[in-house]
Each structure stands twice: as C-alpha cells, then as structure tokens.
C-alpha cells in the first residue's frame, strides 16, 4: 500500500504512470537481486514427441525457492521455450534478440519470488530415428540421452521406450561414466592413463613385456569404468549394459545404437 501511495504521489495521481513507476521500481529491484549468488536451483527437461530433447539448469539462491511451484514452472517453461526455438544457441539474452521475451519473464519472476535466478546452461538434442529420453533425480541431477534404431515403429514401442528410460537412469546412477563406449574415449586420455600406470612403483621391478600386459589390463579396466556400455545394469548387476542392448536388439529385430548422452549436476563447475 505504501508503495502504491508513493507511486501515485510521484506521478501526480496519474494511475498509468504510477503503474509504470511501480514496474520500473520492481525491475530495478530485480536487477539488484541479480547480483546475488545463485548456488541452488533446479535441473529440468522437456521432451517433444520423443524427437526433440532439452536439458536445462536454472539457478537460484535457496533450496526453499528451488522446490516451489513458481520456480518449477519457470524451469519447465524455459525448457519448452528452448525446444520451440531451434535458432537459440546461447543463454545470454543480450546475444540473442529473439530471447528478449524470455528475459522479460525472468526479470518479472525475480521480482515476484524475491531471489536472483540465472539460466546457467542448456543442451538440445534433435533426433533422426529412435528416441530421446531424460531422467531427473530430485531436480539436482539430470540426464538427456539419445538412442537410435532403424524404424519409427520400433522407436515408439514400449520395449524401446523402457530401454531408453533405463539407460537414462543408468547414467544418473553412474557419475563416473563420461562416454558411451570405450571406443569413444579420446586417445589423449588413454595415453595419459598409460603414462601414469607405467610410472607406478609396483611395476618398476618387472620385465618390460610383463609391465606392458599389466598396464594394458589396468587401462582396459579404467576405460570400462568411464563407458556406459561396460557398466553393470542397475536393475540386474549380473548383466552389463551392452548385453542389455544386445538383448533388446534380439527382441526387436533391429539394430540399436546409444548415440550420446549428457549429464547435468546442479551447481557443478562447467569451466
């Protein structure tokens, strides 16, 4: 009430100008809040027709706000916004004129909730054939995954959908996993691992050929820890993920390929 009274006083009783005055004040307050640290937040996703997938992280200041409906709605809306705007490639609205409306909404929401919020990052997957899936754990860990098959008929079936959902959960459950298969691990990482292993004290007294075999075995184990397909399946640890995929191939009669995935952990350093 006091703000309204002040606004009318400042604008000589002009209601329209008073509204503009209040809005300007609200935006100014929001901009001030925008300088505060955002350590909490929410990871969200949006999947359109299993063919377009978005994974997004939006930060705020407190866990209380991050779990509220207003903030949750904002994250959901932003994920849909990215899906609807294929030309959008960056977060910063000053770099993308088409995102002005989104920035306005963000500022207005900051003014409403009373905390600074920041869209930290997002990823978009566009599918050829198969399915894009996602899994969000407690709004703090999120995975977006693309799995390819040969036909749309299989891609929309329940068996294939269950496989994609299980693989997304598998990635969430395995924070050490960074690649789909061992073949995807960059040569630079393999060479670095080999260099470190060759320098271990327990190998220095062994003959060169023995050292090589031991190192190769250790590197193979290490690369397996980084690869999704080499992980024990979370629903049956006697089964490797690659064998789960093979079983599904046999069941459906089509080739299946886990193409890519991305994992967001709330607040992680992305530099």
C-alpha positions as CSV (number, residue, x, y, z in Angstrom):
1,X,0.0,0.0,0.0
2,X,2.8,2.4,0.9
3,X,4.5,1.7,-2.5
4,X,1.2,2.4,-4.3
5,X,0.7,5.6,-2.4
6,X,4.3,6.7,-3.1
7,X,3.9,5.9,-6.8
8,X,0.7,8.0,-7.1
9,X,2.4,10.8,-5.2
10,X,5.4,10.7,-7.5
11,X,3.3,10.7,-10.7
12,X,0.8,13.4,-9.6
13,X,-2.1,10.9,-9.3
14,X,-1.7,9.5,-12.8
15,X,-2.6,5.8,-12.5
16,X,-1.0,4.7,-15.8
17,X,2.3,6.5,-14.9
18,X,2.0,5.1,-11.3
19,X,1.9,1.6,-12.7
20,X,4.9,2.3,-14.9
21,X,6.7,3.7,-11.8
22,X,6.0,0.6,-9.8
23,X,7.1,-1.7,-12.6
24,X,10.3,0.2,-13.0
25,X,10.9,0.0,-9.3
26,X,10.3,-3.7,-9.4
27,X,12.7,-4.3,-12.3
28,X,15.3,-2.2,-10.6
29,X,14.9,-4.3,-7.5
30,X,15.2,-7.4,-9.6
31,X,18.4,-6.2,-11.3
32,X,19.8,-5.6,-7.8
33,X,18.9,-9.1,-6.7
34,X,20.5,-10.4,-9.9
35,X,23.9,-9.6,-8.5
36,X,23.5,-12.1,-5.6
37,X,25.0,-15.6,-5.7
38,X,22.9,-18.4,-7.1
39,X,24.1,-21.7,-5.5
40,X,20.8,-23.6,-5.6
41,X,18.3,-24.3,-8.3
42,X,16.7,-26.9,-10.4
43,X,17.6,-29.2,-13.4
44,X,14.7,-29.8,-15.7
45,X,13.9,-31.4,-19.1
46,X,11.4,-31.3,-21.9
47,X,10.9,-34.0,-24.5
48,X,8.7,-33.2,-27.5
49,X,7.3,-36.3,-29.3
50,X,10.5,-38.2,-28.2
51,X,12.3,-36.4,-31.1
52,X,13.4,-33.1,-29.5
53,X,15.0,-33.1,-26.1
54,X,16.1,-30.3,-23.8
55,X,18.1,-30.5,-20.6
56,X,18.4,-27.2,-18.7
57,X,19.8,-25.9,-15.4
58,X,18.4,-22.8,-13.7
59,X,20.0,-21.5,-10.5
60,X,18.5,-19.5,-7.6
61,X,19.7,-18.7,-4.1
62,X,17.8,-21.1,-1.8
63,X,16.6,-24.6,-1.8
64,X,13.2,-23.3,-0.5
65,X,12.6,-21.3,-3.7
66,X,14.0,-24.1,-6.0
67,X,11.4,-26.5,-4.7
68,X,8.5,-24.1,-5.1
69,X,5.9,-24.2,-7.8
70,X,6.7,-20.8,-9.3
71,X,10.3,-21.7,-9.8
72,X,9.4,-25.2,-11.1
73,X,7.0,-23.6,-13.6
74,X,9.7,-21.2,-14.7
75,X,12.2,-24.1,-15.4
76,X,9.6,-26.1,-17.2
77,X,8.6,-23.1,-19.3
78,X,12.2,-22.3,-20.2
79,X,12.8,-25.9,-21.3
80,X,9.8,-25.7,-23.6
81,X,11.0,-22.3,-24.8
82,X,14.3,-23.8,-25.9
83,X,12.6,-26.6,-27.6
84,X,10.3,-24.2,-29.5
85,X,13.2,-22.0,-30.6
86,X,15.7,-24.1,-32.7
87,X,17.7,-21.0,-33.5
88,X,18.5,-20.3,-29.9
89,X,22.1,-21.5,-29.1
90,X,23.2,-19.5,-26.1
91,X,21.8,-18.5,-22.7
92,X,22.7,-14.8,-22.6
93,X,19.8,-12.8,-24.0
94,X,22.0,-9.9,-25.0
95,X,23.4,-12.1,-27.6
96,X,20.1,-13.4,-28.9
97,X,17.5,-10.8,-29.9
98,X,14.7,-13.5,-30.2
99,X,15.0,-14.2,-26.4
100,X,14.0,-10.7,-25.2
101,X,10.6,-12.0,-24.2
102,X,12.2,-14.8,-22.1
103,X,14.5,-12.2,-20.4
104,X,11.4,-10.1,-19.5
105,X,9.7,-13.1,-18.0
106,X,12.9,-14.0,-16.0
107,X,13.1,-10.5,-14.6
108,X,9.4,-10.4,-13.7
109,X,9.8,-13.7,-11.9
110,X,12.8,-12.5,-10.0
111,X,10.7,-9.6,-8.8
112,X,7.9,-11.9,-7.8
113,X,9.9,-14.5,-6.0
114,X,12.5,-12.1,-4.5
115,X,15.6,-14.1,-5.4
116,X,18.1,-13.9,-8.1
117,X,17.8,-16.5,-10.8
118,X,20.2,-17.5,-13.6
119,X,19.8,-19.8,-16.6
120,X,23.2,-21.5,-16.3
121,X,23.1,-23.8,-19.4
122,X,21.0,-26.0,-21.6
123,X,21.5,-28.7,-24.2
124,X,19.2,-29.6,-27.2
125,X,19.1,-32.9,-29.0
126,X,17.4,-33.3,-32.3
127,X,16.6,-36.9,-33.3
128,X,16.9,-38.7,-36.6
129,X,15.3,-42.1,-35.8
130,X,14.8,-43.7,-32.4
131,X,14.0,-41.9,-29.1
132,X,15.3,-39.1,-26.9
133,X,14.7,-39.6,-23.2
134,X,15.5,-37.9,-19.9
135,X,15.7,-38.7,-16.2
136,X,15.8,-36.1,-13.4
137,X,16.7,-37.2,-9.9
138,X,15.4,-34.9,-7.2
139,X,15.8,-31.9,-9.6
140,X,19.5,-31.9,-8.9
141,X,20.9,-34.5,-11.4
142,X,19.6,-34.6,-14.9
143,X,20.3,-36.7,-18.0
144,X,19.4,-36.4,-21.6
145,X,20.1,-39.4,-23.8
146,X,19.6,-40.3,-27.5
147,X,19.2,-43.9,-28.6
148,X,18.8,-44.7,-32.3
149,X,17.0,-47.5,-34.0
150,X,16.1,-48.3,-37.6
151,X,12.3,-47.5,-37.8
152,X,9.8,-45.2,-36.2
153,X,7.6,-48.2,-35.4
154,X,10.2,-49.6,-33.0
155,X,11.2,-46.2,-31.8
156,X,7.6,-45.6,-30.5
157,X,7.2,-49.1,-29.0
158,X,7.1,-49.8,-25.2
159,X,10.1,-52.1,-25.2
160,X,12.4,-49.5,-26.8
161,X,10.9,-46.8,-24.6
162,X,11.7,-48.8,-21.5
163,X,15.3,-49.3,-22.7
164,X,15.8,-45.6,-23.2
165,X,14.3,-44.8,-19.8
166,X,16.5,-47.4,-18.1
167,X,19.7,-46.1,-19.9
168,X,18.9,-42.5,-18.7
169,X,18.6,-43.8,-15.1
170,X,21.8,-45.8,-15.5
171,X,23.7,-42.6,-16.5
172,X,22.3,-40.8,-13.4
173,X,23.4,-43.7,-11.2
174,X,27.0,-43.8,-12.6
175,X,28.6,-40.4,-12.1
176,X,32.0,-41.7,-13.3
177,X,30.6,-42.5,-16.7
178,X,31.6,-40.0,-19.4
179,X,31.4,-41.9,-22.7
180,X,29.0,-44.3,-24.4
181,X,31.7,-46.9,-25.2
182,X,35.4,-47.4,-24.6
183,X,36.0,-46.6,-28.3
184,X,34.7,-43.1,-27.6
185,X,37.4,-42.3,-25.0
186,X,39.8,-39.8,-26.6
187,X,43.3,-41.1,-27.4
188,X,44.8,-38.3,-25.2
189,X,43.1,-39.8,-22.1
190,X,44.2,-43.3,-23.0
191,X,47.8,-42.1,-23.4
192,X,47.7,-40.2,-20.1
193,X,46.4,-43.2,-18.2
194,X,49.1,-45.4,-19.7
195,X,51.8,-42.8,-18.7
196,X,50.6,-42.8,-15.1
197,X,50.3,-46.6,-14.9
198,X,53.8,-47.1,-16.3
199,X,55.2,-44.9,-13.5
200,X,53.6,-46.9,-10.7
201,X,56.2,-48.2,-8.2
202,X,54.8,-51.8,-8.1
203,X,55.7,-52.2,-11.8
204,X,59.3,-50.8,-11.8
205,X,60.9,-54.1,-11.0
206,X,59.0,-56.2,-13.5
207,X,60.3,-57.0,-17.1
208,X,59.1,-54.7,-19.8
209,X,56.8,-57.2,-21.5
210,X,55.1,-58.0,-18.2
211,X,54.7,-54.4,-17.4
212,X,53.0,-53.8,-20.8
213,X,50.5,-56.5,-20.2
214,X,49.7,-55.4,-16.6
215,X,49.3,-51.8,-17.8
216,X,47.1,-52.8,-20.7
217,X,44.9,-54.7,-18.3
218,X,44.6,-51.8,-15.9
219,X,43.9,-49.3,-18.6
220,X,41.2,-51.6,-20.0
221,X,39.5,-51.7,-16.6
222,X,39.8,-47.9,-16.2
223,X,38.3,-47.3,-19.6
224,X,35.5,-49.6,-18.7
225,X,34.7,-47.5,-15.7
226,X,34.2,-44.5,-17.9
227,X,32.0,-46.2,-20.5
228,X,28.2,-46.6,-20.2
229,X,28.0,-49.8,-22.1
230,X,30.5,-51.5,-19.7
231,X,28.5,-50.8,-16.6
232,X,26.6,-53.5,-14.6
233,X,22.9,-52.8,-15.3
234,X,21.3,-51.1,-12.2
235,X,18.3,-53.5,-12.3
236,X,20.4,-56.6,-12.7
237,X,24.1,-56.3,-11.8
238,X,24.9,-59.7,-13.4
239,X,24.1,-58.1,-16.8
240,X,26.2,-55.4,-18.5
241,X,24.5,-52.5,-20.2
242,X,26.0,-53.6,-23.6
243,X,24.3,-57.0,-23.1
244,X,21.0,-55.4,-22.2
245,X,21.2,-53.5,-25.5
246,X,22.0,-56.8,-27.4
247,X,19.1,-58.5,-25.7
248,X,16.8,-55.7,-26.9
249,X,18.2,-55.9,-30.4
250,X,17.4,-59.6,-30.5
251,X,13.9,-59.0,-29.1
252,X,13.0,-56.2,-31.6
253,X,15.0,-57.4,-34.6
254,X,16.5,-54.0,-35.3
255,X,20.0,-52.5,-34.8
256,X,20.1,-50.2,-31.8
257,X,22.8,-47.6,-31.0
258,X,23.3,-45.5,-27.9
259,X,24.4,-42.4,-29.7
260,X,25.0,-39.8,-27.0
261,X,24.1,-38.5,-23.5
262,X,24.7,-35.5,-21.3
263,X,24.5,-35.2,-17.5
264,X,23.9,-32.1,-15.5
265,X,24.7,-32.0,-11.8
266,X,23.3,-28.9,-10.1
267,X,26.0,-26.3,-9.3
268,X,28.9,-28.2,-10.8
269,X,31.8,-26.3,-12.3
270,X,31.4,-26.2,-16.1
271,X,34.6,-24.3,-16.9
